[in-house]
Amino acid sequence: MIPEWTEDVERLAAAGAQVEFRCSHCQSGHPVALATLAAEFGPRYSLWNRRPTCPRCGEAGWYRAQPRGGAWQKILHDAPPNLVEPLHQRWRASLPDDVRCRLPVVPMMAATNQCVVAACGPCDWRFYLSASMVGSWGRGITLDGLTGRLALQCGREDCAICTDLAHRSDVPTEEWPP
C-alpha cells in the first residue's frame, strides 16, 4: 500500500516531510524542494514511480521521504502500476489542459515511463513516440509544440493531429516505441 501522506507533493508538504533524491547508480543524493516541484508540476504531482535523472552521473534515481518525527519511506520507482497510475491520473486531471499542454513533455515522460501517442483522424494513423524521439525536437518541447511540429511534417490541410501521454500498459506491445 502507498501511505496517504506520500501520495503527492501537497500531502508530503502537509506532513512536513523531508524529501530526498537518491541515485541508484552513484548513490549520491540531495534534498528536494517540494515548493519547487509544486510550482513546476502542480500540488497533485506524485513522486511514486518517478525516475529522475541524477545531476551527477546522468543515471536514473528515486525518491525517499521522512515525515516530521517519522522514519524514512522509500518512494518506490517500481511500485505496481495499479497502485500508482491512479495517482498520476489524478495529477494529470488536476491540471487545466492549457497548463498540461505547456509543460515540457520529456521530463514528464521520463518520470513516468510513458510515451506520447500521436494520432490523426482524417489521415487514419496513430503512432507512439519515446522520450528520446520527442527529445530530438528539444528537451523543452511541450505537447502543444510537438503537435505543431507533427502537423508541419504531415502537410495535409485537413490533418487534425492530436498528442497525449499514454501509459505503457495502454500501448500494444508491438507498437511500443524504441
N, C-alpha and C positions, 0 to 999 in steps of 0.2 A: 504494500500500500504506500501511497505517497502522502507524507504528512501534510496536512492542510496548510500549515504555516510556510511550506516550501513551494506551494503551487505557482506563485507568480511573484514578480518584483514588489508589487504593492503589499502582499502578505508578508514577504520577507522583511520589508521595511517596518511594517506594523509590529512584527515580532522583535524588532530591534536587533535583527540578525547581522552578524558579520558574514560577509561572503568573500570567498577566495577563488581565484582561478588556479588550477593545478595542471601542469603539463604531464601528459602520460609518457613522454619520451625523455626529456631532460630533467624532469622532476622540479623545475622551477615553479614559482608561484608568486602571486601578487594579489593584494586586496582589490575588490571590485566595488565601484561606486554605484550603488543602487539608483541614486538620483540621476546619474548619467544614463544608465540603461532605460529608466522610466522616461527620460526626456527624449531619448532616441527612438525607442520602440513602443512606449506606452506602458502604463502600470500593470496591464494584464500579461505582459511578456513573461513567459515561463522559461526557466533555465534548464528544465529537465530535457534530457536527450540532446542538448546543445553540444556542439563540438567546436568551441572557439579555437582559433589559431594562436599558438604560442608566439609572442613577440620575440622571444629569444632564439628558438630553433625552427619555427615555422610548422611544427607538427601540431596535431590536434590535442586538445586538453579537455578538462571537465571542471565542474564547479563543486564546491562544498560550502555548507552554511552552518552557522552556530547561532542559535537563538540566545538572547540575553540570559545568562546563567545556565545554559544547557551544554550538551555535548555536540561535537561536530557531526553533521549529517552529510554524507556524500550524496550529491545530487547527481544521480546516475546518468551516464551517457548511453546506457544500453538497457533502459527500463522497457518493459513490454509496451509496444505501440498502443495497445488497447487502453492502457492506463494513462499514457502521455498525450496521445493525439487529442483527446477532449480538451486538454489544457491549451494546446496550440490552436485548436479551432476556436476556443473561447477568446484567445488573444486576437486572432485574425478578425473575428466577428466584432470585437470591441473597437476596431479601427474603422473610421469612415473610409469608404472606397477611395476617395481622393487622397487620403493620407497614405493608405496602404500601397497605392499605386505609385507614390512618390518616394517610398523608401528604397534604398539601394537593395536590389534583389539578390545579389551574390551573397552578401553576409546572411540574409535570411535563409537562402538555400543551403549554405554550408552549415549553418547552425542546426538545421532541422532535417538534413539529409533528404530534402525534397528536390524536385525538378520543376521546370517550367513546362506547362502544356501550352502549346500554341495551336490554334485552330482557325479555320475559315469555313463558314457555311457555304457561301457561293462557290468556292473553289473545291469544296468537299475533301479537305485534307486536315490531318491532325498529326502533330509530331511532338516529341519531348526533347527538351534541352537540359544538359547537365550544367553545373555551376561553371565548369571550365569553358563550355561553349558560350554561355551567357557572358562570362568574364572577358571573352575576346572583344566585346564591344566596350569594355572599360569596367572596372570594378564598381564604379558608382552608378551604373545604369539602373534605371527603375523599370518597373513593369510597363509604365506608360512609354518610356523611351524605347524599350525593347519592342513594343507593339508597333511604334512608328518605324523602327529600323526594318522590321519584318515586312511591313506594308510597302516600304520603298523597294524591297527586293522582289516582292510579288509583282508589282507593276500593273495589276489589273484594276480598272476603275471601280468595279463593283465588289472588290475584295473587302471583306469585313473581318479582319484578323482580330482575335482576342487572345490574351495571355492570362494565365493564372498559375499559382503554385499548386502542385499535386504531390501528395504523399506517395512514396514508393509503393505502398500496398495497393494504391488505386491504379497503378500503371501496369498494363500487361507485361509480363516478364520479357517477351520477345521485343517489346518496344522501349524498354528501359535504356536511357541514353548512356553512352560510354563514360 
